[in-house]
Amino acid sequence: MRSPYQKTMYACFIGYIVQAVVNNFVPLLFVTFQKTYQISLPKITFLITINFLIQLLVDMLSAGFVDKIGYRASIILAHVCVAAGLLSLTILPELLPNAYSGILIAVAIYAVGGGLIEVLISPILEACPTDNKEQAMSLLHSFYCWGHMGVVLLSTVFFALCGIGNWKILTILWVLIPIANILLFAKAPIYSLHEEGTAGLTLGQLFRKKLFWVFFLMMLCAGASEQAVSQWASAFAEQGLGVSKTVGDLAGPMAFAMLMGISRLIYGKWGDRLNLDRFMQWSCLLCIAAYLCIVLVPVPVIGLLGCAVCGFSVGILWPGTFSKASASIKGGGTAMFAMLALAGDVGCSGGPTLAGLVSGACGNNLHMGILAAIVFPVLMLTSLFLAGKKQAVFP
């Protein structure tokens, strides 16, 4: 007999596919926007910035209102925003006098939904009465990877068969996923992270816990370790294999996302036989080795292989930190998940930024930028040992 919470888990899995659409579909249209609406590159770049900033803002604000309006209302609102934002993308550029303003408004709308999804999906799944929460969390986060791959592959196939000029049709097709998930979340049981009659920690209470800051640093390092390499994977593919950007995107970021998803799937399936701490520690060591491979081996194809291995190595770091924090900080609740999501987003921005700044200072040498970013998996490994000593270090 199917457990009642399985419908909730399926909705959470689809929720991360929706998040993958939010973050990875519109960037595929940037060149089309430039040509169709005569939008400059700096303005196109700002679309990425505004999406990231709004999601960060939602991370910060969500701790104050999610518990008040409830998880079901919040997650449905998130999907409504994503669907509305994507639909607006097909309407507002032609409806408004300034096409760029229409695109910007659409991005802002779906960014609100993306930020809420990131904050809500993990605690909703964590609250489900499953026996192996670490495995479920790892499996959940693998769906973002499969979603990322699906968005790129299916969009590439659609554009090849139907032409990039029909991008609005594809956008409407992607809208069907959040709409379907609204119906699923409306009927699925939503469980509470807290026992009846109790409330989660306030931000002030959370911030006074020294152990929380260790997990905050771990989330920051998890995001930075992932994105510092992921953002440059396409460039390594193009340089190493001498292929077009389209093929480079498939060989670089796609290989990274696939191996990251496989890592999460492995723990999601066989996590009951694996020790989470050791899995994360060995993953950090593998990540450091992958970084050194990218930096030190003067063979571009080997550098590309290092990028792919890095994807596998960082797979467990983000969901594993969520699981460890939830198990170690009782009553953390929405505030904790919101702040950890914020830390992860800061890391996702900070990792590539550090790599880019150092690369620029060293004459656009990507290898030096990646070398500088090795600080993040090293800090992650150090934080894991600190978290493991929590009884002695954080009484």
KOLTORGU-27650 format. One record per residue (C-alpha): residue in one letter; x, y, z. Coordinates in nm, 2 decimals. Layout:
  kolti      px      py      pz
      A       X       Y       Z
...
end
This chain:
  kolti      px      py      pz
      M    0.00    0.00    0.00
      R    0.13    0.34   -0.10
      S    0.22    0.56    0.20
      P    0.03    0.89    0.22
      Y    0.35    1.09    0.23
      Q    0.47    0.95   -0.11
      K    0.25    1.21   -0.29
      T    0.43    1.48   -0.09
      M    0.77    1.34   -0.19
      Y    0.68    1.33   -0.56
      A    0.56    1.69   -0.54
      C    0.89    1.79   -0.38
      F    1.08    1.61   -0.65
      I    0.89    1.79   -0.92
      G    0.94    2.11   -0.73
      Y    1.31    2.09   -0.79
      I    1.25    2.03   -1.16
      V    1.05    2.35   -1.15
      Q    1.35    2.52   -0.98
      A    1.58    2.39   -1.26
      V    1.35    2.55   -1.52
      V    1.36    2.88   -1.33
      N    1.74    2.89   -1.33
      N    1.84    2.73   -1.66
      F    1.57    2.79   -1.93
      V    1.58    3.17   -1.98
      P    1.96    3.18   -2.01
      L    1.92    2.97   -2.33
      L    1.72    3.26   -2.48
      F    1.97    3.54   -2.40
      V    2.11    3.55   -2.76
      T    1.76    3.55   -2.90
      F    1.66    3.84   -2.67
      Q    1.96    4.03   -2.79
      K    1.88    3.99   -3.15
      T    1.50    4.01   -3.13
      Y    1.47    4.31   -2.90
      Q    1.81    4.47   -2.95
      I    1.91    4.44   -2.59
      S    2.27    4.51   -2.49
      L    2.49    4.25   -2.32
      P    2.51    4.45   -1.99
      K    2.13    4.45   -1.97
      I    2.12    4.08   -2.05
      T    2.37    4.02   -1.77
      F    2.15    4.22   -1.53
      L    1.87    3.96   -1.58
      I    2.10    3.70   -1.42
      T    2.18    3.95   -1.14
      I    1.82    4.04   -1.06
      N    1.71    3.67   -1.06
      F    1.99    3.60   -0.80
      L    1.92    3.91   -0.59
      I    1.55    3.85   -0.57
      Q    1.60    3.48   -0.47
      L    1.85    3.60   -0.20
      L    1.59    3.86   -0.08
      V    1.32    3.59   -0.06
      D    1.56    3.36    0.14
      M    1.61    3.64    0.39
      L    1.24    3.74    0.42
      S    1.08    3.40    0.41
      A    1.17    3.31    0.77
      G    0.93    3.59    0.88
      F    0.62    3.49    0.69
      V    0.62    3.13    0.58
      D    0.52    2.99    0.92
      K    0.25    3.25    0.94
      I    0.07    3.17    0.62
      G    0.16    2.80    0.62
      Y    0.38    2.57    0.40
      R    0.09    2.47    0.17
      A   -0.01    2.82    0.09
      S    0.36    2.92    0.05
      I    0.46    2.64   -0.19
      I    0.15    2.69   -0.40
      L    0.23    3.07   -0.41
      A    0.58    2.98   -0.53
      H    0.46    2.77   -0.82
      V    0.20    3.03   -0.91
      C    0.48    3.29   -0.93
      V    0.69    3.06   -1.15
      A    0.40    2.99   -1.39
      A    0.30    3.36   -1.40
      G    0.66    3.47   -1.46
      L    0.71    3.23   -1.75
      L    0.38    3.32   -1.91
      S    0.46    3.69   -1.87
      L    0.78    3.63   -2.06
      T    0.57    3.54   -2.37
      I    0.33    3.84   -2.33
      L    0.50    4.15   -2.16
      P    0.78    4.22   -2.41
      E    0.53    4.29   -2.69
      L    0.27    4.44   -2.46
      L    0.49    4.70   -2.29
      P    0.65    4.99   -2.48
      N    0.99    4.87   -2.37
      A    1.05    4.50   -2.44
      Y    1.34    4.48   -2.19
      S    1.11    4.61   -1.91
      G    0.87    4.33   -1.98
      I    1.14    4.06   -1.97
      L    1.28    4.21   -1.64
      I    0.93    4.21   -1.48
      A    0.88    3.84   -1.59
      V    1.22    3.74   -1.45
      A    1.14    3.92   -1.12
      I    0.81    3.73   -1.09
      Y    0.95    3.39   -1.14
      A    1.25    3.46   -0.93
      V    1.02    3.51   -0.63
      G    0.88    3.16   -0.69
      G    1.23    3.02   -0.73
      G    1.34    3.17   -0.40
      L    1.04    3.03   -0.22
      I    1.09    2.68   -0.37
      E    1.45    2.67   -0.26
      V    1.35    2.76    0.10
      L    1.04    2.54    0.12
      I    1.11    2.21   -0.06
      S    1.38    2.08    0.17
      P    1.19    2.13    0.50
      I    0.87    2.00    0.35
      L    1.05    1.67    0.26
      E    1.24    1.67    0.59
      A    0.91    1.68    0.77
      C    0.78    1.37    0.59
      P    0.77    1.07    0.83
      T    1.04    0.87    0.64
      D    1.29    0.64    0.80
      N    1.60    0.75    0.60
      K    1.58    1.13    0.58
      E    1.94    1.17    0.46
      Q    1.87    0.94    0.17
      A    1.55    1.11    0.08
      M    1.72    1.45    0.09
      S    2.00    1.34   -0.14
      L    1.75    1.19   -0.38
      L    1.55    1.51   -0.37
      H    1.84    1.72   -0.47
      S    1.93    1.49   -0.75
      F    1.61    1.59   -0.92
      Y    1.75    1.94   -0.97
      C    2.04    1.79   -1.16
      W    1.80    1.58   -1.38
      G    1.58    1.89   -1.43
      H    1.89    2.09   -1.53
      M    1.99    1.83   -1.79
      G    1.63    1.79   -1.91
      V    1.58    2.16   -1.96
      V    1.90    2.19   -2.17
      L    1.85    1.87   -2.37
      L    1.48    1.91   -2.44
      S    1.51    2.28   -2.52
      T    1.80    2.21   -2.76
      V    1.60    1.94   -2.94
      F    1.30    2.17   -2.96
      F    1.50    2.45   -3.10
      A    1.66    2.22   -3.35
      L    1.33    2.08   -3.47
      C    1.10    2.38   -3.45
      G    1.34    2.67   -3.46
      I    1.44    2.92   -3.20
      G    1.18    3.16   -3.33
      N    0.91    2.94   -3.16
      W    1.06    2.98   -2.81
      K    0.73    3.11   -2.68
      I    0.56    2.78   -2.75
      L    0.83    2.60   -2.55
      T    0.80    2.85   -2.27
      I    0.43    2.77   -2.24
      L    0.50    2.40   -2.24
      W    0.74    2.45   -1.95
      V    0.47    2.64   -1.77
      L    0.26    2.31   -1.76
      I    0.50    2.16   -1.50
      P    0.45    2.42   -1.22
      I    0.07    2.42   -1.29
      A    0.06    2.04   -1.26
      N    0.26    2.06   -0.94
      I    0.02    2.32   -0.79
      L   -0.26    2.05   -0.82
      L   -0.03    1.79   -0.66
      F    0.07    2.01   -0.36
      A   -0.30    2.12   -0.31
      K   -0.39    1.75   -0.24
      A   -0.07    1.62   -0.09
      P   -0.04    1.60    0.29
      I    0.20    1.86    0.43
      Y    0.36    1.77    0.76
      S    0.51    2.00    1.03
      L    0.88    2.01    1.13
      H    0.77    2.08    1.49
      E    0.58    1.87    1.74
      E    0.22    1.99    1.81
      G    0.22    2.29    2.03
      T    0.58    2.39    1.97
      A    0.74    2.65    1.75
      G    1.07    2.66    1.57
      L    1.36    2.87    1.67
      T    1.36    3.24    1.60
      L    1.64    3.39    1.40
      G    1.78    3.54    1.72
      Q    1.78    3.20    1.89
      L    1.93    3.04    1.58
      F    2.21    3.29    1.55
      R    2.31    3.24    1.91
      K    2.39    2.87    1.84
      K    2.76    2.84    1.74
      L    2.70    2.52    1.56
      F    2.46    2.69    1.32
      W    2.74    2.91    1.20
      V    2.95    2.60    1.12
      F    2.66    2.47    0.90
      F    2.62    2.82    0.75
      L    2.98    2.81    0.65
      M    2.94    2.46    0.51
      M    2.65    2.56    0.29
      L    2.84    2.86    0.16
      C    3.13    2.64    0.08
      A    2.91    2.37   -0.08
      G    2.76    2.63   -0.32
      A    3.09    2.79   -0.39
      S    3.27    2.46   -0.45
      E    3.00    2.36   -0.70
      Q    2.96    2.68   -0.90
      A    3.33    2.79   -0.91
      V    3.39    2.50   -1.15
      S    3.04    2.46   -1.30
      Q    3.04    2.81   -1.44
      W    3.37    2.75   -1.62
      A    3.30    2.40   -1.75
      S    3.17    2.51   -2.09
      A    3.49    2.72   -2.14
      F    3.71    2.42   -2.06
      A    3.51    2.21   -2.31
      E    3.54    2.46   -2.59
      Q    3.91    2.51   -2.53
      G    3.99    2.14   -2.46
      L    3.80    1.98   -2.74
      G    3.78    2.26   -3.00
      V    3.40    2.22   -3.04
      S    3.12    2.47   -3.08
      K    2.96    2.64   -2.78
      T    2.65    2.42   -2.82
      V    2.85    2.10   -2.80
      G    3.07    2.26   -2.53
      D    2.76    2.32   -2.32
      L    2.67    1.96   -2.35
      A    3.02    1.82   -2.28
      G    3.09    2.06   -1.99
      P    2.80    2.17   -1.78
      M    2.59    1.87   -1.88
      A    2.86    1.62   -1.78
      F    2.90    1.81   -1.45
      A    2.53    1.81   -1.38
      M    2.50    1.44   -1.47
      L    2.77    1.32   -1.24
      M    2.65    1.55   -0.96
      G    2.30    1.39   -1.00
      I    2.46    1.04   -1.00
      S    2.64    1.11   -0.67
      R    2.31    1.22   -0.51
      L    2.13    0.92   -0.66
      I    2.39    0.68   -0.52
      Y    2.34    0.82   -0.16
      G    1.97    0.84   -0.21
      K    1.96    0.46   -0.30
      W    2.23    0.31   -0.08
      G    2.26    0.57    0.19
      D    2.16    0.32    0.46
      R    2.48    0.14    0.39
      L    2.70    0.45    0.39
      N    2.82    0.68    0.66
      L    2.71    1.04    0.57
      D    3.01    1.20    0.74
      R    3.26    0.98    0.57
      F    3.08    1.01    0.24
      M    3.11    1.39    0.26
      Q    3.47    1.39    0.38
      W    3.58    1.17    0.10
      S    3.38    1.38   -0.14
      C    3.57    1.69   -0.02
      L    3.90    1.52   -0.08
      L    3.79    1.41   -0.42
      C    3.68    1.77   -0.49
      I    4.02    1.90   -0.39
      A    4.19    1.64   -0.61
      A    3.96    1.74   -0.91
      Y    4.05    2.11   -0.86
      L    4.42    2.02   -0.86
      C    4.37    1.81   -1.17
      I    4.21    2.11   -1.35
      V    4.48    2.34   -1.24
      L    4.80    2.14   -1.26
      V    4.76    1.89   -1.55
      P    4.84    2.08   -1.87
      V    4.61    1.87   -2.09
      P    4.28    2.04   -2.17
      V    4.08    1.72   -2.20
      I    4.21    1.60   -1.86
      G    4.10    1.94   -1.73
      L    3.75    1.87   -1.87
      L    3.75    1.53   -1.70
      G    3.84    1.71   -1.38
      C    3.54    1.93   -1.42
      A    3.31    1.63   -1.46
      V    3.47    1.45   -1.15
      C    3.42    1.77   -0.96
      G    3.04    1.74   -1.03
      F    3.04    1.40   -0.87
      S    3.24    1.52   -0.57
      V    3.02    1.81   -0.48
      G    2.69    1.62   -0.52
      I    2.64    1.53   -0.16
      L    2.77    1.85    0.00
      W    2.45    2.06   -0.03
      P    2.19    1.80    0.07
      G    2.42    1.64    0.32
      T    2.47    1.97    0.50
      F    2.09    2.02    0.51
      S    2.05    1.67    0.67
      K    2.33    1.72    0.92
      A    2.19    2.06    1.03
      S    1.84    1.93    1.07
      A    1.96    1.63    1.28
      S    2.20    1.85    1.49
      I    1.99    2.16    1.56
      K    1.65    2.06    1.70
      G    1.37    2.30    1.63
      G    1.57    2.49    1.36
      G    1.26    2.49    1.14
      T    1.19    2.74    0.86
      A    1.44    3.00    0.99
      M    1.72    2.75    0.97
      F    1.64    2.62    0.63
      A    1.59    2.98    0.50
      M    1.93    3.09    0.63
      L    2.10    2.78    0.50
      A    1.95    2.85    0.16
      L    2.07    3.20    0.18
      A    2.42    3.08    0.26
      G    2.41    2.84   -0.03
      D    2.31    3.12   -0.27
      V    2.58    3.34   -0.14
      G    2.83    3.06   -0.21
      C    2.69    3.00   -0.56
      S    2.76    3.37   -0.64
      G    3.09    3.40   -0.44
      G    3.27    3.10   -0.58
      P    3.25    3.20   -0.95
      T    3.31    3.56   -0.85
      L    3.64    3.48   -0.67
      A    3.75    3.25   -0.95
      G    3.67    3.52   -1.21
      L    3.84    3.80   -1.01
      V    4.16    3.60   -0.96
      S    4.16    3.49   -1.32
      G    4.13    3.85   -1.44
      A    4.41    3.96   -1.21
      C    4.63    3.68   -1.35
      G    4.58    3.78   -1.72
      N    4.25    3.58   -1.77
      N    4.41    3.26   -1.65
      L    4.12    3.04   -1.55
      H    4.35    2.79   -1.39
      M    4.47    3.04   -1.13
      G    4.11    3.13   -1.06
      I    4.02    2.77   -0.99
      L    4.33    2.73   -0.78
      A    4.21    3.02   -0.56
      A    3.87    2.87   -0.53
      I    4.02    2.55   -0.38
      V    3.98    2.73   -0.05
      F    3.61    2.64   -0.05
      P    3.64    2.26   -0.04
      V    3.93    2.29    0.21
      L    3.71    2.50    0.44
      M    3.42    2.25    0.38
      L    3.64    1.96    0.50
      T    3.75    2.16    0.80
      S    3.39    2.25    0.89
      L    3.29    1.88    0.86
      F    3.55    1.79    1.13
      L    3.43    2.08    1.35
      A    3.06    1.97    1.31
      G    3.17    1.61    1.40
      K    3.32    1.73    1.72
      K    3.01    1.93    1.82
      Q    2.97    1.78    2.16
      A    3.32    1.89    2.26
      V    3.35    2.21    2.07
      F    2.98    2.34    2.10
      P    2.84    2.23    2.43
end
